[in-house]
Amino acid sequence: MVSLQWEPSIWGGEDGDAVLDFVRALKLPAVVTLHDIPHSPTPRQREILVELLDSVVSAVVLSNAASSLLTEAYDVDPFRVEVIPYGIPDLPIMSAETIKASVDLDGRVVLLSFGLLDPGKGYERVIDALPAIVAEHPKVTYVIVGATHPDVIRREGEAYRTSLKARADALGMGAHVRFVPEFVGRVELTRWLQAADIFVTPNADLETMVSGPLTYAMAAGRAIVSTRYPYAAELLADGRGLLVASGPAAIAAGVLRLLANDKLRMTIGARAHEHSRKMAWTRVGAAYQALFARVASTPPRSDRTGSQVSAHV
């Protein structure tokens, strides 16, 4: 059998349509993991995704929200959709104070965001929130970890990062913002997460269906303040994080609430960590193994009259 990863930019062509040449040539049963599902697709985007889905036995999505979108907006048979969460390492909860010195932030109050830098991440909203936060907590440092997204580099170079630095300076917050403009490995990323007091996901794209950074922050047991995009609303339900409106004032209020209440911050982080165990690599790997075993027993494509896969993981 064949396992495909679907995100348009990795396949090439118009909206990733190069994937269709690949699946049209397949003779083996296939599974596609969908990392991107447009809410409001263009006709061409819809055509590509529909043909891709028609060419595989099963589609894996990373959240229940993504499953609902696929079945309701794209008319996909729900029995052909598997929900298998974003896989994460099994991390211990560490006290941020024991880690901060290793990243030169000893004595600071650390807010953290990470991921490939692009305007959809909404980092400017946190920068705009900083004056209100710093007024009450002058030792706050907001750390943004991650290289600029390759697609953004091709379009505009480092213009977005430069604009964020200029914005912080204009607000008098330059000394409170630190950029780590590089790809970081898992060990270094873990250190940054464990050094954070609060993790912030201020996504501007409120249709975001998956967020690796959010999932990793849960694995590290960090208290999270997030805008209310579908993936965050699903993962941070039941007191596992603070969901706020997308404006700077709401982000500032969420951060200040957690900084004012250590017990609440620790409780939220612990709930997030406990929930994240469902997404540990061992469990995710076992779910994929079970799915692949079922799909591998599917007749060759020329012998199939239809595709079916059993219920959700």
URWO-V655754 format. One record per residue. SS is DSSP state (~ for helix, > for strand, _ for the rest). PHI is phi in radians with two decimals (none if undefined). D_LAST is the distance of its C-alpha to the last C-alpha in Angstrom with 1 decimal. Layout:
# URWO-V655754
SS:PHI:D_LAST
SS:PHI:D_LAST
This chain:
# URWO-V655754
_:none:19.2
>:-2.18:19.3
>:-1.94:17.0
>:-1.93:18.4
>:-1.91:18.3
>:-1.94:19.5
_:-2.63:21.8
~:-0.90:25.2
~:-1.19:27.5
~:-1.52:26.4
_:-1.78:27.2
_:1.47:30.7
_:1.41:32.6
~:-1.40:32.6
~:0.98:29.3
~:1.38:27.7
_:-1.21:28.8
~:-1.09:29.6
~:-1.09:26.0
~:-1.19:27.1
~:-1.05:29.7
~:-1.19:27.2
~:-1.24:24.7
~:-1.16:27.7
~:-1.54:28.9
_:-1.20:25.7
_:-1.94:26.0
_:-1.59:22.8
_:-1.12:19.4
>:-2.34:17.6
>:-2.15:14.4
>:-2.03:15.2
>:-1.71:13.7
>:-1.69:15.4
_:-1.66:17.1
_:-2.57:19.5
_:-2.33:19.5
_:-1.10:23.0
_:-1.24:23.5
_:-2.19:26.9
_:-1.23:27.1
_:-1.23:30.4
~:-0.95:30.9
~:-1.19:30.6
~:-1.06:27.4
~:-1.14:25.9
~:-1.06:27.4
~:-1.12:25.9
~:-1.17:22.3
~:-1.11:22.6
~:-1.15:24.1
~:-1.03:21.6
~:-1.17:18.7
~:-1.18:20.9
_:-1.62:21.4
_:-2.06:17.9
_:-1.38:15.6
>:-2.55:12.4
>:-2.00:12.1
>:-1.75:9.8
>:-2.10:10.6
_:-1.78:10.7
_:-2.72:10.9
~:-1.17:10.8
~:-1.09:14.4
~:-1.16:14.0
~:-1.09:11.8
~:-1.09:14.6
~:-1.08:17.2
~:-1.15:16.1
~:-1.36:16.0
~:-1.54:19.1
~:-1.56:21.3
_:-1.98:20.6
_:1.00:20.0
_:-1.50:17.0
_:-1.01:15.5
~:-1.05:12.2
~:-1.31:11.1
~:-1.78:11.7
>:-2.01:9.5
>:-1.97:6.2
>:-1.72:5.8
_:-2.19:6.2
_:-1.21:9.1
_:-1.08:12.6
_:-1.37:13.6
>:-2.43:16.6
_:-1.30:19.1
_:-1.57:19.7
_:-1.87:22.9
_:-1.41:25.4
_:-1.40:26.8
_:-2.03:30.4
_:-1.18:33.3
~:-1.02:34.1
~:-1.13:37.8
~:-1.42:37.5
_:-1.91:36.1
~:-1.00:38.1
~:-1.06:41.2
~:-1.23:39.3
~:-2.07:38.7
_:1.04:42.2
_:-2.27:41.1
_:-1.02:42.6
_:1.45:43.7
_:-1.67:41.8
>:-1.71:39.2
>:-1.85:36.4
>:-1.79:34.2
>:-2.35:31.8
>:-2.31:29.9
>:-2.55:28.7
_:2.40:27.4
_:-1.07:29.2
>:-1.30:32.0
_:-2.74:32.3
~:-1.03:33.7
~:-1.19:30.3
~:-1.28:29.5
_:1.30:32.3
~:-1.06:33.9
~:-1.06:37.2
~:-1.17:36.1
~:-1.22:35.8
~:-1.04:39.2
~:-1.15:40.7
~:-1.41:39.4
~:-1.06:41.1
~:-0.94:44.6
~:-1.19:43.5
~:-1.24:41.4
~:-1.16:44.1
~:-1.02:46.8
~:-1.73:45.3
_:-2.35:43.8
_:-1.14:46.1
_:-1.65:44.4
>:-1.24:41.2
>:-2.20:40.1
>:-1.74:37.3
>:-1.85:35.8
>:-2.01:34.1
>:-1.81:32.6
_:2.47:31.9
_:-1.31:33.6
>:-1.25:34.2
_:-0.99:31.7
~:-0.95:33.3
~:-1.13:33.3
~:-1.19:35.2
~:-1.01:37.6
~:-1.13:38.4
~:-1.38:39.1
~:-2.50:41.0
_:1.14:41.1
_:-1.76:40.8
~:-1.05:42.1
~:-1.17:39.2
~:-1.07:39.5
~:-1.05:43.2
~:-1.16:42.9
~:-1.16:40.8
~:-1.10:43.5
~:-1.11:46.2
~:-1.13:44.5
~:-1.08:44.3
~:-1.11:47.9
~:-1.11:49.1
_:-1.54:47.6
_:1.29:49.2
_:-1.91:45.8
~:-0.97:46.1
~:-1.30:46.6
~:-1.85:43.3
>:-2.16:41.0
>:-2.24:40.1
>:-1.82:38.5
>:-2.07:36.9
_:-1.49:37.0
_:-2.70:35.2
_:-1.21:31.9
_:-2.13:31.0
_:-1.33:29.2
~:-1.09:26.6
~:-1.13:29.3
~:-1.18:31.4
~:-1.07:28.6
~:-1.05:27.6
~:-1.09:31.3
~:-1.09:31.6
~:-1.07:28.6
~:-1.29:30.0
~:-1.45:33.4
_:-1.46:32.2
_:-1.45:33.0
>:-2.46:30.9
>:-1.77:28.4
>:-2.15:29.0
>:-2.06:26.9
_:-1.73:29.4
_:-0.82:27.7
_:-1.40:30.0
_:-1.48:27.4
_:-1.37:25.9
_:-1.83:23.4
_:-1.02:21.6
_:-1.68:17.9
_:-2.69:17.2
_:-2.49:19.5
~:-1.05:19.4
~:-1.00:22.5
~:-1.06:21.1
~:-1.13:18.1
~:-1.13:20.7
~:-1.09:23.0
~:-1.12:20.5
~:-1.05:20.1
_:-1.46:23.9
_:1.27:24.2
_:-1.50:26.3
>:-1.25:27.2
>:-2.14:26.2
>:-1.96:28.1
>:-2.48:26.4
>:-1.20:27.2
_:-1.64:25.0
_:-1.49:22.9
~:-0.95:19.5
~:-1.14:17.5
~:-1.16:19.9
~:-1.04:20.0
~:-1.27:16.3
~:-1.32:16.3
_:-1.71:19.8
_:-1.11:19.7
_:1.05:21.1
_:1.33:23.7
_:-1.59:21.8
_:3.12:24.2
>:-1.82:27.0
>:-1.72:26.4
>:-2.27:29.8
_:-1.15:31.5
_:-1.46:32.1
_:-1.41:35.8
~:-1.01:37.5
~:-1.11:38.8
~:-1.20:35.4
~:-1.11:34.1
~:-1.04:37.3
~:-1.09:37.0
~:-1.13:33.4
~:-1.10:34.5
~:-1.12:37.7
~:-1.06:36.0
~:-1.27:34.0
~:-1.22:37.0
_:-1.48:39.1
_:-2.45:36.8
~:-1.04:35.7
~:-1.10:34.1
~:-1.09:31.9
~:-1.08:31.0
~:-1.17:30.1
~:-1.13:28.1
~:-1.08:26.0
~:-1.09:25.4
~:-1.17:24.4
~:-1.12:21.9
~:-1.09:20.4
~:-1.09:20.4
~:-1.08:18.7
~:-1.14:15.8
~:-1.16:15.6
~:-1.06:14.9
~:-1.18:11.1
~:-1.87:11.7
>:-1.06:14.0
~:-0.95:14.3
~:-1.08:13.9
~:-1.28:10.4
~:-1.13:9.5
~:-1.06:11.6
~:-1.13:10.1
~:-1.15:6.7
~:-1.14:9.2
~:-1.05:11.4
~:-1.14:9.3
~:-1.11:8.8
~:-1.09:12.4
~:-1.10:13.6
~:-1.17:12.7
~:-1.18:14.1
~:-1.08:17.1
_:-1.53:18.2
_:-1.22:18.5
_:-1.00:22.3
_:-0.91:24.1
~:-0.95:24.3
~:-1.16:27.8
~:-1.69:26.8
_:-1.57:23.9
_:-1.87:24.6
_:-3.13:21.2
_:-1.95:17.6
_:-2.62:14.7
_:-2.42:11.1
_:-1.30:9.1
_:-1.12:6.7
_:-1.09:3.8
_:-1.33:0.0
